[in-house]
Amino acid sequence: MSSQTPRDFTPESGGPTDVAPIGRTGAKPPHEMTADEERGNIDWDEIAADADFKKLLVAKIRFIAPTTIFFLVYYFALPILVGWFPEFMKTKVGNVNYAYLFALSQFLMAWVVAAIYVGKAAGWDKAADAILAKFKK
């Protein structure tokens, strides 16, 4: 048997998420650390008590709760409208009826909500990074 290190067949893209090659030396990047290796780097209880963290949580809840309620009401409105107002939903608009238009609008609504969420989440990520920066040792 050979004493050489076996060849690592893991593809390398050069991205930050590349799997560590066999025989790598040096410190692990943060995204590869286990929970035990990361323990003690940041005091999560102190962060949870921080006023900026609490503001971040409130901001997220103020967006997520009403948006979720809106989404659910809009989503379940179609079967309710079709069940309670079938004649109205059968009304033709061009070659399609209101039920089909409403169903198609749900796709548009989901994409719009997702786009707004992505924008909001980017802001929350920046706020979270700023909070973490205050507590890094």
VODO-878580 format. One record per atom (N, C-alpha, C): residue in one letter; x, y, z; atom name; residue number from 0. Coordinates in steps of 0.02 Angstrom, whole numbers, plus 50000, padded with zeros to 5 digits. Example, Ala and Ser with C-alpha at 12.3 -4.5 7.8 and 13.67 -1.06 7.14 Angstrom:
  residu     px     py     pz  atome  num
       A  50660  49716  50390      N    0
       A  50615  49775  50390     CA    0
       A  50660  49835  50390      C    0
       S  50642  49888  50354      N    1
       S  50684  49947  50357     CA    1
       S  50645  50002  50394      C    1
***
This chain:
  residu     px     py     pz  atome  num
       M  50042  49940  50000      N    0
       M  50000  50000  50000     CA    0
       M  50044  50062  50000      C    0
       S  50018  50112  49968      N    1
       S  50053  50175  49962     CA    1
       S  50038  50220  50023      C    1
       S  50086  50260  50043      N    2
       S  50076  50305  50100     CA    2
       S  50054  50374  50078      C    2
       Q  50038  50381  50015      N    3
       Q  50017  50447  49989     CA    3
       Q  49945  50461  50009      C    3
       T  49929  50526  50015      N    4
       T  49860  50547  50029     CA    4
       T  49818  50531  49968      C    4
       P  49759  50502  49978      N    5
       P  49717  50486  49920     CA    5
       P  49695  50550  49884      C    5
       R  49684  50544  49819      N    6
       R  49663  50601  49779     CA    6
       R  49593  50623  49799      C    6
       D  49584  50687  49806      N    7
       D  49519  50715  49823     CA    7
       D  49481  50730  49759      C    7
       F  49424  50697  49748      N    8
       F  49386  50707  49687     CA    8
       F  49333  50761  49693      C    8
       T  49334  50798  49748      N    9
       T  49286  50852  49757     CA    9
       T  49301  50908  49708      C    9
       P  49251  50929  49668      N   10
       P  49265  50984  49621     CA   10
       P  49277  51050  49658      C   10
       E  49321  51090  49631      N   11
       E  49336  51154  49662     CA   11
       E  49313  51210  49615      C   11
       S  49271  51253  49642      N   12
       S  49247  51309  49602     CA   12
       S  49280  51374  49624      C   12
       G  49313  51372  49680      N   13
       G  49344  51432  49707     CA   13
       G  49296  51473  49748      C   13
       G  49234  51450  49754      N   14
       G  49183  51486  49792     CA   14
       G  49194  51476  49867      C   14
       P  49164  51519  49908      N   15
       P  49173  51514  49980     CA   15
       P  49141  51452  50011      C   15
       T  49100  51416  49973      N   16
       T  49067  51357  50000     CA   16
       T  49099  51292  49977      C   16
       D  49157  51297  49943      N   17
       D  49192  51235  49923     CA   17
       D  49206  51192  49984      C   17
       V  49198  51128  49976      N   18
       V  49213  51080  50029     CA   18
       V  49288  51079  50039      C   18
       A  49309  51075  50101      N   19
       A  49380  51077  50116     CA   19
       A  49416  51017  50084      C   19
       P  49468  51029  50045      N   20
       P  49504  50973  50016     CA   20
       P  49540  50932  50069      C   20
       I  49550  50868  50054      N   21
       I  49585  50824  50100     CA   21
       I  49656  50852  50111      C   21
       G  49677  50852  50173      N   22
       G  49745  50874  50189     CA   22
       G  49753  50949  50193      C   22
       R  49699  50987  50193      N   23
       R  49704  51059  50197     CA   23
       R  49733  51079  50264      C   23
       T  49774  51130  50263      N   24
       T  49802  51156  50326     CA   24
       T  49774  51226  50337      C   24
       G  49781  51250  50396      N   25
       G  49758  51317  50413     CA   25
       G  49690  51314  50448      C   25
       A  49667  51372  50468      N   26
       A  49604  51377  50505     CA   26
       A  49545  51363  50460      C   26
       K  49492  51337  50490      N   27
       K  49430  51325  50453     CA   27
       K  49396  51391  50440      C   27
       P  49366  51399  50381      N   28
       P  49326  51459  50370     CA   28
       P  49263  51455  50414      C   28
       P  49233  51513  50431      N   29
       P  49176  51513  50477     CA   29
       P  49118  51469  50454      C   29
       H  49106  51464  50389      N   30
       H  49048  51425  50366     CA   30
       H  49057  51350  50375      C   30
       E  49117  51327  50391      N   31
       E  49130  51256  50400     CA   31
       E  49135  51237  50473      C   31
       M  49130  51284  50519      N   32
       M  49137  51269  50590     CA   32
       M  49075  51233  50616      C   32
       T  49087  51185  50660      N   33
       T  49032  51151  50694     CA   33
       T  49008  51195  50751      C   33
       A  48951  51177  50780      N   34
       A  48924  51216  50836     CA   34
       A  48972  51215  50895      C   34
       D  49004  51158  50908      N   35
       D  49052  51154  50963     CA   35
       D  49113  51197  50951      C   35
       E  49136  51201  50889      N   36
       E  49194  51242  50872     CA   36
       E  49178  51316  50876      C   36
       E  49115  51333  50863      N   37
       E  49094  51403  50863     CA   37
       E  49074  51427  50933      C   37
       R  49059  51380  50977      N   38
       R  49035  51397  51044     CA   38
       R  49085  51442  51080      C   38
       G  49061  51494  51112      N   39
       G  49104  51539  51149     CA   39
       G  49127  51599  51109      C   39
       N  49119  51598  51044      N   40
       N  49140  51656  51003     CA   40
       N  49094  51716  51013      C   40
       I  49030  51701  51022      N   41
       I  48980  51755  51030     CA   41
       I  48934  51737  51087      C   41
       D  48918  51785  51129      N   42
       D  48871  51775  51185     CA   42
       D  48800  51788  51160      C   42
       W  48766  51734  51141      N   43
       W  48699  51740  51111     CA   43
       W  48648  51767  51160      C   43
       D  48656  51754  51225      N   44
       D  48610  51781  51274     CA   44
       D  48616  51857  51278      C   44
       E  48677  51882  51272      N   45
       E  48688  51954  51273     CA   45
       E  48657  51987  51211      C   45
       I  48663  51953  51154      N   46
       I  48633  51980  51093     CA   46
       I  48557  51981  51100      C   46
       A  48528  51928  51127      N   47
       A  48455  51924  51135     CA   47
       A  48429  51980  51180      C   47
       A  48470  52004  51226      N   48
       A  48449  52058  51271     CA   48
       A  48462  52127  51242      C   48
       D  48498  52131  51185      N   49
       D  48516  52195  51155     CA   49
       D  48455  52230  51126      C   49
       A  48453  52296  51134      N   50
       A  48396  52336  51110     CA   50
       A  48391  52335  51033      C   50
       D  48449  52337  50999      N   51
       D  48448  52335  50926     CA   51
       D  48421  52268  50900      C   51
       F  48438  52214  50934      N   52
       F  48413  52148  50914     CA   52
       F  48338  52145  50923      C   52
       K  48313  52173  50979      N   53
       K  48241  52174  50991     CA   53
       K  48205  52215  50938      C   53
       K  48235  52271  50918      N   54
       K  48206  52313  50865     CA   54
       K  48204  52274  50799      C   54
       L  48256  52236  50785      N   55
       L  48258  52195  50724     CA   55
       L  48202  52143  50725      C   55
       L  48192  52110  50782      N   56
       L  48138  52061  50787     CA   56
       L  48070  52093  50776      C   56
       V  48059  52152  50806      N   57
       V  47996  52187  50797     CA   57
       V  47985  52206  50724      C   57
       A  48037  52230  50691      N   58
       A  48032  52249  50621     CA   58
       A  48013  52189  50577      C   58
       K  48044  52132  50592      N   59
       K  48028  52072  50554     CA   59
       K  47956  52050  50565      C   59
       I  47935  52050  50627      N   60
       I  47866  52029  50643     CA   60
       I  47815  52076  50612      C   60
       R  47831  52142  50613      N   61
       R  47785  52191  50583     CA   61
       R  47775  52181  50509      C   61
       F  47824  52152  50475      N   62
       F  47817  52137  50404     CA   62
       F  47788  52067  50393      C   62
       I  47816  52019  50427      N   63
       I  47799  51949  50413     CA   63
       I  47728  51931  50433      C   63
       A  47705  51954  50491      N   64
       A  47638  51935  50514     CA   64
       A  47583  51961  50467      C   64
       P  47581  52027  50451      N   65
       P  47528  52049  50406     CA   65
       P  47535  52021  50335      C   65
       T  47596  52012  50313      N   66
       T  47606  51985  50246     CA   66
       T  47581  51913  50242      C   66
       T  47594  51875  50293      N   67
       T  47570  51805  50295     CA   67
       T  47494  51804  50297      C   67
       I  47464  51846  50337      N   68
       I  47391  51849  50340     CA   68
       I  47362  51869  50272      C   68
       F  47391  51920  50241      N   69
       F  47368  51940  50174     CA   69
       F  47374  51883  50125      C   69
       F  47431  51849  50125      N   70
       F  47442  51793  50078     CA   70
       F  47389  51739  50088      C   70
       L  47377  51719  50151      N   71
       L  47329  51666  50164     CA   71
       L  47258  51686  50145      C   71
       V  47239  51748  50160      N   72
       V  47172  51772  50141     CA   72
       V  47165  51772  50065      C   72
       Y  47215  51798  50031      N   73
       Y  47213  51801  49958     CA   73
       Y  47211  51731  49928      C   73
       Y  47251  51685  49956      N   74
       Y  47254  51617  49930     CA   74
       Y  47188  51580  49938      C   74
       F  47158  51586  49998      N   75
       F  47095  51550  50011     CA   75
       F  47034  51587  49984      C   75
       A  47042  51648  49960      N   76
       A  46985  51685  49932     CA   76
       A  46958  51650  49869      C   76
       L  47002  51620  49829      N   77
       L  46979  51588  49767     CA   77
       L  46929  51531  49780      C   77
       P  46945  51482  49821      N   78
       P  46895  51429  49832     CA   78
       P  46833  51455  49867      C   78
       I  46841  51505  49910      N   79
       I  46782  51533  49944     CA   79
       I  46738  51569  49893      C   79
       L  46768  51610  49851      N   80
       L  46728  51646  49801     CA   80
       L  46695  51598  49751      C   80
       V  46731  51547  49730      N   81
       V  46702  51498  49683     CA   81
       V  46645  51461  49717      C   81
       G  46652  51446  49781      N   82
       G  46600  51410  49817     CA   82
       G  46539  51452  49832      C   82
       W  46548  51514  49853      N   83
       W  46492  51556  49873     CA   83
       W  46464  51598  49816      C   83
       F  46504  51616  49768      N   84
       F  46481  51658  49713     CA   84
       F  46500  51627  49645      C   84
       P  46475  51567  49632      N   85
       P  46496  51533  49570     CA   85
       P  46476  51570  49507      C   85
       E  46418  51599  49507      N   86
       E  46395  51635  49446     CA   86
       E  46439  51695  49431      C   86
       F  46457  51732  49483      N   87
       F  46502  51789  49473     CA   87
       F  46570  51766  49447      C   87
       M  46597  51713  49475      N   88
       M  46663  51689  49455     CA   88
       M  46663  51659  49385      C   88
       K  46603  51640  49360      N   89
       K  46596  51614  49291     CA   89
       K  46592  51670  49240      C   89
       T  46584  51732  49262      N   90
       T  46578  51788  49217     CA   90
       T  46640  51793  49172      C   90
       K  46627  51797  49107      N   91
       K  46682  51798  49059     CA   91
       K  46712  51868  49053      C   91
       V  46778  51869  49046      N   92
       V  46816  51929  49030     CA   92
       V  46860  51909  48971      C   92
       G  46837  51925  48912      N   93
       G  46872  51901  48852     CA   93
       G  46860  51826  48845      C   93
       N  46914  51788  48841      N   94
       N  46908  51715  48833     CA   94
       N  46911  51677  48898      C   94
       V  46922  51711  48954      N   95
       V  46927  51678  49019     CA   95
       V  46877  51707  49067      C   95
       N  46867  51673  49123      N   96
       N  46820  51699  49173     CA   96
       N  46859  51727  49233      C   96
       Y  46821  51758  49279      N   97
       Y  46853  51788  49338     CA   97
       Y  46891  51737  49380      C   97
       A  46867  51676  49384      N   98
       A  46901  51625  49424     CA   98
       A  46971  51613  49396      C   98
       Y  46978  51607  49330      N   99
       Y  47044  51596  49301     CA   99
       Y  47089  51657  49311      C   99
       L  47060  51717  49302      N  100
       L  47100  51777  49312     CA  100
       L  47124  51783  49384      C  100
       F  47080  51766  49431      N  101
       F  47100  51768  49501     CA  101
       F  47154  51717  49516      C  101
       A  47146  51657  49488      N  102
       A  47196  51605  49499     CA  102
       A  47264  51626  49470      C  102
       L  47264  51656  49411      N  103
       L  47327  51680  49382     CA  103
       L  47357  51738  49422      C  103
       S  47313  51779  49450      N  104
       S  47337  51836  49490     CA  104
       S  47374  51811  49553      C  104
       Q  47358  51751  49576      N  105
       Q  47391  51725  49635     CA  105
       Q  47465  51712  49621      C  105
       F  47482  51693  49559      N  106
       F  47552  51685  49542     CA  106
       F  47588  51752  49544      C  106
       L  47557  51802  49515      N  107
       L  47586  51869  49516     CA  107
       L  47594  51894  49588      C  107
       M  47542  51884  49628      N  108
       M  47544  51906  49697     CA  108
       M  47601  51871  49735      C  108
       A  47610  51806  49724      N  109
       A  47664  51770  49759     CA  109
       A  47732  51797  49739      C  109
       W  47742  51812  49675      N  110
       W  47806  51840  49653     CA  110
       W  47818  51910  49681      C  110
       V  47766  51950  49684      N  111
       V  47773  52018  49712     CA  111
       V  47790  52014  49787      C  111
       V  47754  51971  49823      N  112
       V  47768  51964  49895     CA  112
       V  47840  51939  49905      C  112
       A  47861  51891  49864      N  113
       A  47929  51865  49870     CA  113
       A  47981  51919  49855      C  113
       A  47969  51960  49804      N  114
       A  48016  52013  49787     CA  114
       A  48021  52065  49844      C  114
       I  47964  52083  49872      N  115
       I  47964  52131  49928     CA  115
       I  48001  52101  49987      C  115
       Y  47989  52036  50001      N  116
       Y  48023  52002  50056     CA  116
       Y  48098  52002  50046      C  116
       V  48121  51988  49986      N  117
       V  48193  51986  49972     CA  117
       V  48224  52054  49987      C  117
       G  48190  52107  49967      N  118
       G  48215  52174  49982     CA  118
       G  48218  52188  50056      C  118
       K  48165  52170  50091      N  119
       K  48164  52181  50164     CA  119
       K  48217  52138  50199      C  119
       A  48224  52076  50177      N  120
       A  48271  52030  50209     CA  120
       A  48343  52055  50201      C  120
       A  48358  52087  50145      N  121
       A  48425  52114  50135     CA  121
       A  48440  52167  50189      C  121
       G  48391  52208  50204      N  122
       G  48399  52258  50257     CA  122
       G  48407  52225  50325      C  122
       W  48368  52172  50338      N  123
       W  48373  52137  50401     CA  123
       W  48442  52104  50408      C  123
       D  48467  52078  50353      N  124
       D  48534  52047  50354     CA  124
       D  48588  52098  50372      C  124
       K  48582  52158  50344      N  125
       K  48631  52211  50361     CA  125
       K  48626  52229  50435      C  125
       A  48564  52234  50460      N  126
       A  48554  52250  50531     CA  126
       A  48582  52194  50575      C  126
       A  48571  52133  50556      N  127
       A  48597  52076  50594     CA  127
       A  48674  52075  50594      C  127
       D  48703  52090  50536      N  128
       D  48777  52094  50533     CA  128
       D  48804  52149  50578      C  128
       A  48769  52206  50580      N  129
       A  48791  52261  50624     CA  129
       A  48786  52240  50697      C  129
       I  48733  52204  50714      N  130
       I  48724  52182  50783     CA  130
       I  48779  52132  50801      C  130
       L  48793  52084  50757      N  131
       L  48845  52035  50770     CA  131
       L  48914  52068  50776      C  131
       A  48926  52120  50735      N  132
       A  48990  52155  50738     CA  132
       A  49002  52187  50807      C  132
       K  48949  52209  50839      N  133
       K  48955  52239  50906     CA  133
       K  48979  52188  50957      C  133
       F  48963  52124  50946      N  134
       F  48977  52073  50996     CA  134
       F  49034  52026  50980      C  134
       K  49066  52034  50922      N  135
       K  49122  51990  50904     CA  135
       K  49179  52003  50952      C  135
       K  49213  51949  50971      N  136
       K  49269  51955  51017     CA  136
       K  49333  51961  50980      C  136
***
